[in-house]
Amino acid sequence: MSTSTTLLLGQTLSFVADPFVVPVDEAAQHRRRGGVLIRDGRILETGEGDALRRANPAAEVVDYGDALITDPDSGQDIGSM
């Protein structure tokens, strides 16, 4: 069984705490050059894009430049942005 690994590069935004409980600057983590490592349709890891690229040299890279990578299941209609 072959596995497919893809690294998405771009801006990432993640929440490490509840922004309704702590200040938003403590709850949110924005990476200008972030990465999302995906294998067989599942997110394996998120982090600094360059570090993920060095650690996973065989991954197919999809670079979105300055675009924000979003979850396609989040309900956000990016086509209307």
KOLFI-616564 format. One record per atom (N, C-alpha, C): x, z, y. Coordinates in steps of 0.2 Angstrom, whole numbers, plus 5000, padded with zeros to 4 digits. Example, Ala and Ser with C-alpha at 12.3 -4.5 7.8 and 13.67 -1.06 7.14 Angstrom:
BEGIN
> 5066 / 5039 / 4972 .
> 5062 / 5039 / 4978 .
> 5066 / 5039 / 4984 .
> 5064 / 5035 / 4989 .
> 5068 / 5036 / 4995 .
> 5064 / 5039 / 5000 .
//
This chain:
BEGIN
> 5004 / 5000 / 4994 .
> 5000 / 5000 / 5000 .
> 5004 / 5000 / 5006 .
> 5004 / 4995 / 5010 .
> 5008 / 4995 / 5016 .
> 5004 / 4999 / 5022 .
> 5009 / 5001 / 5026 .
> 5006 / 5005 / 5032 .
> 5008 / 5001 / 5038 .
> 5004 / 5002 / 5043 .
> 5005 / 4999 / 5050 .
> 5006 / 5004 / 5055 .
> 5011 / 5004 / 5059 .
> 5013 / 5009 / 5064 .
> 5013 / 5005 / 5070 .
> 5009 / 5007 / 5075 .
> 5009 / 5004 / 5082 .
> 5011 / 5010 / 5087 .
> 5015 / 5008 / 5092 .
> 5016 / 5013 / 5098 .
> 5013 / 5010 / 5104 .
> 5008 / 5013 / 5107 .
> 5005 / 5011 / 5113 .
> 5009 / 5014 / 5119 .
> 5011 / 5011 / 5124 .
> 5015 / 5013 / 5130 .
> 5011 / 5012 / 5136 .
> 5011 / 5017 / 5140 .
> 5007 / 5017 / 5147 .
> 5006 / 5024 / 5149 .
> 5002 / 5025 / 5154 .
> 5000 / 5031 / 5157 .
> 4996 / 5035 / 5152 .
> 4997 / 5041 / 5151 .
> 4993 / 5045 / 5146 .
> 4990 / 5051 / 5150 .
> 4985 / 5054 / 5148 .
> 4982 / 5060 / 5151 .
> 4979 / 5064 / 5145 .
> 4981 / 5070 / 5145 .
> 4979 / 5074 / 5139 .
> 4977 / 5081 / 5142 .
> 4973 / 5085 / 5139 .
> 4971 / 5092 / 5141 .
> 4974 / 5097 / 5136 .
> 4978 / 5101 / 5139 .
> 4981 / 5107 / 5134 .
> 4977 / 5113 / 5135 .
> 4972 / 5113 / 5140 .
> 4968 / 5119 / 5141 .
> 4961 / 5117 / 5144 .
> 4956 / 5121 / 5144 .
> 4950 / 5120 / 5147 .
> 4950 / 5120 / 5154 .
> 4949 / 5114 / 5158 .
> 4950 / 5113 / 5165 .
> 4944 / 5117 / 5169 .
> 4939 / 5120 / 5165 .
> 4934 / 5124 / 5168 .
> 4936 / 5131 / 5168 .
> 4941 / 5133 / 5164 .
> 4943 / 5140 / 5163 .
> 4950 / 5141 / 5167 .
> 4954 / 5136 / 5167 .
> 4961 / 5137 / 5171 .
> 4961 / 5131 / 5176 .
> 4966 / 5132 / 5181 .
> 4966 / 5127 / 5186 .
> 4968 / 5120 / 5183 .
> 4965 / 5115 / 5185 .
> 4966 / 5108 / 5182 .
> 4973 / 5106 / 5181 .
> 4978 / 5108 / 5186 .
> 4985 / 5106 / 5186 .
> 4988 / 5110 / 5180 .
> 4985 / 5115 / 5177 .
> 4988 / 5119 / 5171 .
> 4984 / 5116 / 5165 .
> 4978 / 5113 / 5166 .
> 4975 / 5111 / 5160 .
> 4977 / 5104 / 5158 .
> 4978 / 5099 / 5163 .
> 4979 / 5092 / 5162 .
> 4987 / 5091 / 5161 .
> 4989 / 5086 / 5157 .
> 4996 / 5084 / 5157 .
> 4996 / 5076 / 5157 .
> 4999 / 5074 / 5163 .
> 4999 / 5067 / 5164 .
> 5006 / 5064 / 5163 .
> 5007 / 5059 / 5159 .
> 5013 / 5056 / 5158 .
> 5013 / 5049 / 5161 .
> 5017 / 5048 / 5166 .
> 5017 / 5041 / 5169 .
> 5020 / 5036 / 5164 .
> 5024 / 5038 / 5159 .
> 5027 / 5033 / 5154 .
> 5026 / 5036 / 5147 .
> 5019 / 5037 / 5146 .
> 5018 / 5041 / 5139 .
> 5017 / 5036 / 5133 .
> 5016 / 5039 / 5128 .
> 5015 / 5035 / 5122 .
> 5010 / 5038 / 5117 .
> 5007 / 5033 / 5113 .
> 5003 / 5036 / 5108 .
> 5005 / 5032 / 5101 .
> 5007 / 5036 / 5096 .
> 5009 / 5033 / 5090 .
> 5003 / 5033 / 5085 .
> 5002 / 5027 / 5083 .
> 4996 / 5026 / 5078 .
> 4998 / 5023 / 5071 .
> 4996 / 5026 / 5066 .
> 4997 / 5023 / 5059 .
> 4991 / 5023 / 5056 .
> 4990 / 5017 / 5053 .
> 4984 / 5016 / 5049 .
> 4977 / 5018 / 5053 .
> 4977 / 5017 / 5059 .
> 4971 / 5018 / 5063 .
> 4970 / 5026 / 5065 .
> 4975 / 5030 / 5064 .
> 4975 / 5037 / 5066 .
> 4981 / 5039 / 5070 .
> 4979 / 5043 / 5075 .
> 4984 / 5045 / 5080 .
> 4989 / 5050 / 5077 .
> 4995 / 5048 / 5076 .
> 5000 / 5053 / 5073 .
> 5003 / 5058 / 5078 .
> 5004 / 5055 / 5084 .
> 5008 / 5059 / 5089 .
> 5007 / 5056 / 5096 .
> 5007 / 5060 / 5101 .
> 5008 / 5058 / 5108 .
> 5014 / 5061 / 5111 .
> 5016 / 5058 / 5117 .
> 5022 / 5061 / 5120 .
> 5025 / 5056 / 5125 .
> 5031 / 5058 / 5127 .
> 5035 / 5053 / 5131 .
> 5036 / 5047 / 5127 .
> 5034 / 5041 / 5131 .
> 5035 / 5035 / 5127 .
> 5042 / 5033 / 5125 .
> 5047 / 5034 / 5129 .
> 5053 / 5032 / 5127 .
> 5056 / 5036 / 5121 .
> 5054 / 5042 / 5121 .
> 5056 / 5046 / 5115 .
> 5053 / 5044 / 5109 .
> 5046 / 5042 / 5109 .
> 5043 / 5040 / 5103 .
> 5046 / 5033 / 5101 .
> 5048 / 5029 / 5106 .
> 5050 / 5023 / 5104 .
> 5057 / 5023 / 5100 .
> 5061 / 5028 / 5103 .
> 5068 / 5029 / 5099 .
> 5067 / 5032 / 5092 .
> 5062 / 5036 / 5092 .
> 5061 / 5040 / 5085 .
> 5057 / 5035 / 5080 .
> 5054 / 5030 / 5083 .
> 5050 / 5025 / 5078 .
> 5052 / 5018 / 5080 .
> 5058 / 5016 / 5078 .
> 5061 / 5009 / 5080 .
> 5057 / 5003 / 5077 .
> 5054 / 5005 / 5071 .
> 5051 / 5000 / 5067 .
> 5043 / 4999 / 5069 .
> 5041 / 5003 / 5074 .
> 5034 / 5002 / 5076 .
> 5033 / 4996 / 5080 .
> 5027 / 4993 / 5079 .
> 5025 / 4987 / 5084 .
> 5023 / 4991 / 5090 .
> 5026 / 4988 / 5096 .
> 5025 / 4991 / 5103 .
> 5020 / 4987 / 5106 .
> 5015 / 4990 / 5109 .
> 5010 / 4987 / 5114 .
> 5011 / 4991 / 5121 .
> 5014 / 4987 / 5126 .
> 5016 / 4990 / 5132 .
> 5010 / 4988 / 5137 .
> 5007 / 4993 / 5139 .
> 5001 / 4992 / 5144 .
> 5004 / 4994 / 5151 .
> 5010 / 4994 / 5152 .
> 5013 / 4995 / 5159 .
> 5011 / 5001 / 5162 .
> 5008 / 5000 / 5168 .
> 5005 / 5006 / 5172 .
> 4998 / 5008 / 5171 .
> 4995 / 5004 / 5166 .
> 4988 / 5006 / 5164 .
> 4987 / 5012 / 5161 .
> 4982 / 5016 / 5161 .
> 4980 / 5022 / 5158 .
> 4977 / 5020 / 5151 .
> 4980 / 5023 / 5146 .
> 4978 / 5022 / 5139 .
> 4972 / 5027 / 5138 .
> 4966 / 5025 / 5136 .
> 4960 / 5029 / 5135 .
> 4958 / 5028 / 5128 .
> 4954 / 5033 / 5126 .
> 4951 / 5033 / 5120 .
> 4945 / 5028 / 5120 .
> 4945 / 5023 / 5115 .
> 4939 / 5018 / 5116 .
> 4932 / 5021 / 5114 .
> 4932 / 5027 / 5111 .
> 4926 / 5030 / 5109 .
> 4924 / 5036 / 5114 .
> 4927 / 5036 / 5120 .
> 4926 / 5041 / 5125 .
> 4919 / 5039 / 5129 .
> 4916 / 5033 / 5128 .
> 4910 / 5032 / 5131 .
> 4912 / 5028 / 5138 .
> 4918 / 5028 / 5140 .
> 4920 / 5025 / 5147 .
> 4920 / 5017 / 5146 .
> 4916 / 5014 / 5150 .
> 4916 / 5007 / 5150 .
> 4921 / 5004 / 5154 .
> 4927 / 5003 / 5151 .
> 4933 / 5000 / 5155 .
> 4931 / 4993 / 5158 .
> 4927 / 4990 / 5155 .
> 4925 / 4983 / 5158 .
> 4922 / 4983 / 5165 .
> 4919 / 4988 / 5167 .
> 4916 / 4989 / 5173 .
> 4920 / 4992 / 5179 .
> 4927 / 4993 / 5177 .
> 4931 / 4997 / 5182 .
> 4934 / 4991 / 5186 .
//
